[in-house]
Amino acid sequence: MPSASGTTAGKLPFVVWVLAAGTFLMGTTEFVVAGLLPELAGDLGVSVSHAGLLITAFAIGMIVGSPTMAMATLRLPQRLTLILALSVFCLGHLVAALSTSFTIVLAARVVTALATGAFWSVGFVVATTAAGPHNATRATGVMIGGLTLANVVGVPIGSFAGQFTGWRGPFWALAALAGLTAVFIGRFIPAREHRVEVSVRAEVGALRQGRLWLALGAAMLIMGGVLATYTYVTPLLTDRAGVPAGAVPLVLIAFGVGALGGTTTGGRLGDRRPMATTITAAAATALVLFLMIPLSGNPVTATLLVFLMGLTGFTVNPVVTALAMRFAGDAPTLTSALTTSAFNTGIAAGSAIAGTALSSSLGLTGPPLVGTVVAALTLLPLIALAVHGTSRQGRIVARSGFPTQRRHDEPTQAPASPSQTKASCRRSSSRHP
């Protein structure tokens, strides 16, 4: 497979697209259950609200499982980790599709979430390292684009297919596609990796950087703001904007298209101007969510604002993810997992707070108001990052067989001789007594 050294600003290694296909499958399985809840509840003999635990269990599994599985598989070869994660993902869906017990299906969802966390934490490291430091944010955008595309294509198709085949049909399909993706992963990632020594202490030590937590905080807040509104956008569209119930999926597809455009935009602009891109996008997201309060009474403006919500909000995601991994230096795996946990924490917290606001006197305007406040708070860690700086000690080096990329206009530097080293030490000592 092509190495990172062979990539250019306009081309990414094929393995990045293969890994994005994996994130597409895992994003589909996370959200498709929402469209299959009535079928699941009826077939398994539980209430719809009780069946909703399948979504909660997956989110909790992602929050807790991503860093846990990242550390548990830290010393395994990345290729083996990805194949094992996809195999467990496949097995979890097979068990769920064959079971008639809600408890077993719930347990299978938790196991599937753990596998998803392992795949994402390692997959982001492999993708950014294969792409090289100058294409890292773009590779991250492609990876997140796989998740976004799941909302545009995977979830609607899965929900539609479930109406004809039952909820087990999409589970069978996801299991088969996961097995196929595992074959491609085995083909396009080197079996033998020339990597630096992996250290749990180094992975944990990377978390001492304040800049890293600012990036994670921005990831959590931007997703919390967008998902606070998106979770309850259906009643907003039908009861306030007057959109027919049958047309709501089309509006949600518009959101997905906007989100896909946002990840692409962030991936392309974030490498050159990360802070200008994220600060502008976060401010625009807060403005769009605020405008939903007075302008969501019209179906046209409501649809446009839903599209813009996805476009502006998802522009931030690939940039802050790439920044977090850059700050981690030689220990990016745990950081990648914590980024996934941060996004899912924002989703869980934002939707919970928005649900409380929806039940208050604010009514349907409560979730957009919550989203506005949370999205505006994203500016605080982003501005702090801009003031602090993002380039110092910023490099992406992973435990992988992919060489890092050097641009053709960057001069090479020969190793310093012993005499040069001693002279440098004397100069350093004179400056820093």
KAFEN-V214770 format. One line per field, one symbol per residue. ss: DSSP state (2 for helix, 1 for strand, 0 for the rest). phi: phi as a letter, one per 20 degrees, with the letter a starting at -180 (. if undefined). A space follows every 50 residues. Layout:
ss=???
phi=???
This chain:
ss=00022201001002222222222222222220222222222222000222 20222222222222222222220000022222222222222222222200 02222222222222222222222222222220000222222222222222 22222222222222202222222222222222222222000000000002 22222222022222222222222222222200222222220000222222 22222222222222222220000222222222222222222222200022 22222222222222222222222222201002222222222222222222 22222222000000222222222222222222222222000000010000 000000000000000002222222222222200
phi=.feffeecfdbdffffffffffffffffffdffgedggfffffemcffff fffffffffffffefgffffffdgeegfgfffffffffgffffffffeed dffffffffffffffffffffefffffffffnfedfffffffffffffff fedffffffffffddnffggffffffffffffffffeddgfddecffecf fffffffffffffffffffffffffffgefgdfffffeedemffgfeggf fffffffffffffffffeeffecffffffffffffffffffffedeedff ffffffffgffffeffgffffffgffffmecefffgffffffffffffff ffffffffeeffmfefgfffffffffffffffffffffndeflebdcdeb eeffecffeefecffffgffffffffffffecf
